[in-house]
């Protein structure tokens, strides 16, 4: 079956054809024109002998053909399939394809075929019709010797030459006659070479004649009146010219679009009658014949190129786009058309050119705007040709035809802009298809079934980007230097539209959120890498493309989500610390290590939080770890501060020193008896108030110390484990955390040092000044020194030392006992120097006091099982220094005091001794210390000096 015109989605670019003539009618007309154009006066055809039987350019007369009707030499030339077609070669087509003749017909005799026979078969003309047409042409030629076929109206001459007897039956004759009359109507009235003059009656007269001839038989005799009337009407219209003179050339088949339709049907003969996707090998010879019709059809080389371009393209599309040869040929021929377009100023040609190229461009754009649907790695050659067709067609339409647009858009690169449009459109379409595929996919692979949709989409888009770079970008780069960059920028934008919606919908860190964001980050890295590589040789280094791709900042989004996650975890832990420490009783029997259970829980929470953090599938553990550590550090600091809260300090338990008094000789016991009960009562009032509940007892304070020491130790383990986890996460700056240059638990570390020190001191001073105040402050040396010595204090102190030794962790035990020793020494000195009017010492008491202090230091030495001697010596130095004053007589002490006062205050001390301030820094060379020894010296010299110098009272 021959190709029909037009196929679906294709209107003829040559314009609307108004006639009722069918494709078959026009094909037979075209064949008749071809025969008429090739007529000659020769009587014998030449036959071409196959190469095996001849030498080059050797021709012989075929006896077999001599008996046939005489043919023009151009039609008689024999064919050979061995000669390569020059036209095919120039159009870039392959040679050597097989050709079979339609309907099983053989051409010529003994395997020899003339070009005429080939064309007849190709145009589906029967031998009977061909013979009849040739006879008629010979009669016409014989009757009009010397006249060119261009000066005749061929249908008119044929109507006169052929009679009903020349046809198999009357019906076939009537159909033939009707076709020729319709042809005259089409060529002279419907689509004339020159526009008809409305004032001219000739067209109307011809129209009536043709109508009449169609309705009833016409006498076609040469001298018949009806024929003469028809001839007159036809010739009057066919011989018109632009200047009004009578033209020697008859114009009956050269009006648009009739001539182009007839020429298109002639060019169809260049395609294999059995496979219209294949151009015959005899293309050169057939085209040589077809070009002989140019005079009749009003064709020229430019119109031929345009028509042949359309026919090649049309056959490619109509035959299913299977023969890329046709596409390559059309593309190469379009390059010639481009040259023609630049040279031509014919408005009629430009109109046909515009219509033809618009049809081609429309078809090409339909495929290229979604080229991922039409092309793949196996058909990139055809894509290259289609892109070239589209680009050249667009350039001709915009630059060569539309002169106004050309003036306005001189700076516009048509090819660049078209390719840019194709890339963006097709990638958007491909992206949408990938999205639909991911959404609709029920059966995901085992590796992907647990992944969120956007994560899978990112993988799909990454594959699409790399395929684009490998398959399509090398083709498109010919017209667009940043083809791959534009493609990935489009994909980047499309994915961002989806990612943005996703990001706005997430409020907390979830595995899906991290997976999507990491996939987005990887996709972006892939895309940017492609864009950068693509832009290596570009003028701007790819800046324009990179600017089209504002970063997803997926890592920043992840970081913000992780920070939110950190805040939630830290806030939860902080609330837990507050709640549980309110319930903590610091029971020393809670566990064998004697630390608070809450410490285990808080450390477990910290450890679990760190472990959960490192299990997060994120790429920036090292970056965000300081945020987490800082938050956990604050929680631990809060725990530490609350653990020591309410426990008091050293100063909380040290009593307020009473005002200075003087002693009166001989009245010691009388005065002190009266005031002892008052001192005891006052002591209870003076001791700093502390929380008296069981959670702040000495055992509980020891548990608090143990707890902080336990957390401190475990925190070191936790830090080491964190470094290992950080290194396992492939963090680049893990060593910063390990070597201390990165943030660790700095607040906690500092708080540990401070709070353990404060708790140790608080425990020691609470033992000495609070728990043992009844035997120290209220008992030691009250009244007679010899009868109120240190033994009761030492007995009870030993019990507390046993509690501390059995409760406090061995790493801080020495420190606590040392603080108890310091507190004991401070208490001993306060009894001697600020014990109030209930105490008085004679010079002879110094031996007892020194002996008691020796007992006190021996207790902490414990025969070598206690504190080291050098430590005891270090802290006993002050006491021993002060005790040396108790061995000095009162007169010497007064002189020493005066000397020290003069040294401190100069000559002003001569008239009146100033009262030295109480600094608490007891020292044998410190005026206040010497003054206090005098205040508690039970002799007349000291009493008189104090009365005279300061008028001190005898009692409070």
C-alpha positions, 0 to 999 in steps of 0.5 A, a space after each residue: 500500500 502506498 503512503 497516504 497523505 496526510 498521516 495523523 498529526 500531519 497536515 500538508 505543509 504545502 497548503 490546502 488542496 481543494 480539488 476532489 482528485 485522489 492520490 491515485 489520480 494525482 499519481 497517474 497525472 504525475 506519471 503522465 507529466 513525467 512521460 510527456 517531459 521525457 518524450 523524444 523523437 528517438 525510435 529505439 531505446 538503449 539498454 544498459 548491460 549488467 557489469 558482468 557482461 559489459 565494460 564501463 560506459 558500454 551500451 548496446 541496443 536491446 533487440 527485445 526492447 526494439 519491438 516495444 513502443 518507442 521511449 525517450 532515451 532518458 526512459 530507455 536507459 538501463 539500470 545497474 545496482 552496482 553503481 553507488 548513488 552520488 545523491 545518496 552519498 551526498 546525503 549521507 545515506 547507505 548504499 547497497 539495499 535490496 529492492 524488490 518490485 511490487 506485485 512480483 512484476 519483472 522489469 524488462 527482459 532477461 533481468 535488464 530494467 530501464 529507468 522508465 520501467 522502474 519508475 512505472 512500477 514504483 508509481 504503481 502504473 499498470 503496463 496497460 496504462 503505461 502503454 496507452 499513455 505512451 501511445 497518446 504522447 507519441 501521437 501528440 508529438 507526431 502531430 505537433 513536431 517541434 513544440 515543447 511539452 511546456 507549450 502544451 496543456 497535457 490533459 487537453 491534448 490527452 483528452 483529444 488523443 484518447 478515445 473510449 476504444 483505447 480503454 478496456 471499458 467505458 467506465 474506465 474511460 469515464 474515470 480517466 476523462 473525469 480525472 483530466 477535466 478535474 485536473 484542468 479545473 484544479 490547475 487553471 481555476 482552483 490553484 492557478 499559476 497567476 491569480 484569476 481576474 474577477 472581472 475576466 469571464 474566462 474562468 467562469 466559462 471554463 468552469 461551466 464547460 468542465 461542469 457540462 463535460 462531466 455531466 454528459 459525454 464530450 466529443 473529443 474529435 479534433 475538429 468538434 465544436 465542444 473540443 474547440 470551445 474547451 481548448 479556447 477556454 483552457 488556452 486563454 487561461 493557461 497562456 496568461 503572463 504577469 505583463 498581460 501578454 500571451 505566454 509561450 509556456 502553458 501554466 496549468 500544473 505549476 500553481 501552488 500547491 498543485 505542483 508541489 503535490 504532483 512533485 511529491 508523488 513523483 519523489 515518492 517513486 524514489 522509495 522502494 515500492 515494497 518497503 517505503 522506508 528504503 530509498 532505491 539504489 537507482 536514486 540518481 537516475 530516477 531523480 534525473 528523470 523527475 527533474 525533467 518535469 520542472 518546466 511543467 511544474 514550475 519547480 527549481 532547485 530550491 523547491 526541489 530541495 524543500 520538497 525532497 526534504 519533506 518527502 524524506 522526513 515524511 517517509 521516516 515518520 510515516 514508516 514508524 521512524 525505523 530507518 535512520 538513513 532517511 532522518 540523516 538524509 533529511 538533516 543533511 538536506 536541511 543544511 542545503 535548504 538553510 543555504 537556500 533560505 539565506 539566498 531566497 527573497 521569494 515570498 511564496 517560497 518563504 511561505 512554503 518553507 515556513 510551513 514545511 519547517 514549522 511542521 518538522 519543528 513541531 514534530 521534533 519538538 514534541 519528541 525533544 521536549 520529552 526526549 527521555 521518552 523517545 531516546 536511549 543509549 541505543 538510538 542516540 544517532 537518531 536523536 542527534 539528527 532530530 536535534 539538528 533538524 529542530 535547531 536548523 529549522 528554528 534558526 531558519 524560521 527565526 533568523 532567515 524568514 522572520 526578518 523582523 525577529 532577526 532585527 529584534 533578537 540579534 543577540 539571541 542564540 537560537 540553538 542555545 535557547 532551544 536546547 536549553 528549553 529541550 533539556 529543562 522540559 525533558 528533565 522536568 518530565 523525566 523527574 515527574 515520571 520518576 516521582 510517579 514511579 516511586 509513588 506507585 511502586 508497591 514492590 520495592 527491592 529488598 534493599 529499598 523497601 524500608 527507605 522513605 520515598 524521597 530517599 529512593 527518589 534521590 537515588 533515582 534522580 542521581 542515576 538519571 543525572 549520571 545517565 544524562 551526563 553519559 548519554 544525552 549531554 555529549 550530543 546536546 553539548 554541540 549546541 549548548 556548552 553547559 548541557 549537563 549543567 543545565 540538566 542537573 540544575 533542573 533536577 536540582 530545582 525539581 528535587 528541591 521543590 519536593 524536599 522543601 515540602 518535606 522539610 517544612 513538615 518535619 518537626 523532630 529528628 526521625 530516622 526517615 528525616 535523616 535518611 531523606 536529608 542524607 540522600 538529598 545531600 548526596 544527590 546534591 554533591 553528585 549534581 554539583 560535581 557533574 555541573 562543575 566537571 561540565 563547566 571546566 571549559 566554559 567562559 564563566 567556569 559554570 558560575 551561572 549554573 551553580 547560581 541556579 542551584 541554591 544549596 539544599 543545606 541538608 546538613 544544616 537542616 540535619 544539624 538543626 534537627 539534631 540540636 533540637 533532639 539534643 535539647 529535648 534529651 538534655 531538658 529531659 535529663 535536667 528535669 530528671 535530675 531535679 526530680 530525683 535529687 529531691 527524693 534522694 536520701 543519700 543512704 550509705 547502705 544503698 549499695 556496697 560502694 556507698 554512693 547514691 543510686 541516682 548517680 548510677 541513673 544519671 550516668 546511665 542517662 548520659 551514656 545512653 544519650 551519647 550512644 543514641 547520638 552516635 547511632 544517629 545516621 548523620 555525617 557531622 557527629 564531631 561538629 555537633 558533639 560539643 553541643 551535646 556535651 555542653 548540654 550534658 555537662 550542664 546537667 551533671 553540673 546541676 546534679 553536682 551543685 544540688 548534691 552539695 546544696 544545703 550541706 553548708 560550708 566551713 564558715 557555716 560551722 565555725 562559731 562567732 568569736 565572742 568579744 574580748 574580756 580580761 581575767 581577774 586573779 583569784 576569781 576564776 572559778 567563781 566567775 566561770 561557774 556562773 557563766 558556763 550555762 550561759 556559754 553553752 546556751 549562747 553556743 547553740 545560738 551562735 553555731 550556724 544553722 544547717 539543715 537538720 534532716 537526716 540527709 545531711 548527717 555525717 554519713 550522708 555527707 560522706 555518701 555525697 562525697 563518694 557520689 561526686 567522686 564516683 561520677 568524676 571517675 565514671 566521667 573519665 571512662 565516658 570521655 574515653 568511650 566518646 573518643 572511641 565512638 567519635 573515631 568510629 564515626 570517621 570524624 576528622 577532628 576526633 583527636 581534638 576531643 581526645 587531646 583536650 583541645 575540643 570541648 569536654 565536660 569542663 563545667 562538671 570537671 570544675 564543679 567536681 573539684 570545687 564541690 568535693 573540696 567544699 563537702 570535705 571541708 563541710 563534713 570536717 567542720 561539721 564534725 568538729 564544730 557541730 557534732 563535737 561542740 559539746 566536748 570541744 567548744 562547750 567543754 575543753 578547758 572550761 573552768 580548771 584546765 587540768 580537769 577539762 582536758 582534751 580526752 572527751 573530745 578525742 574519744 568522740 572524734 575517733 568515732 567519727 573518724 571511724 565512720 568516715 574511714 568506713 564510708 568515704 571512698 579511699 581516693 578521697 578518704 585521706 582528704 576528708 580526714 586531713 580536713 577533719 584534722 585541720 578543723 580540729 586544729 582550728 577548733 583547738 586554737 579557737 578554744 585557746 584564743 576565742 573561747 570566751 570568759 569561761 576560759 583562763 590560762 596560767 603560765 603553768 597551763 602551757 604544759 598541759 595544753 601542749 601535751 593535749 595538742 600532742 595527743 590530738 596530733 597522735 590520733 591523726 598519726 595513729 602510730 603510722 596507720 593514719 595521716 603521714 607525719 609531714 602532712 600533720 607537721 604541715 598543718 600543726 605549724 600554726 598551732 605550735 607557733 601560737 602555743 609558744 606564746 603560752 610559755 612566755 610570761 605576761 610582762 614579756 607578752 605585754 612588751 612583745 605586744 607593744 613592740 608589734 603594735 609600734 611596728 604596725 602603727 608607728 608613733 601613734 601607738 605610743 600615746 594610745 595602743 590601737 585595738 588590733 583587728 581580728 584577722 583569724 590568721 593566728 601567728 606569734 607575731 600577729 598583734 591580735 594573737 598576742 593580745 588574745 593570749 593576754 586576754 586569757 592569761 590569768 594573772 594581775 599583770 595581764 589584767 591591769 594592762 588590758 584594763 588600762 590599755 583597752 578597759 576590757 570588761 571581766 565578763 560578757 
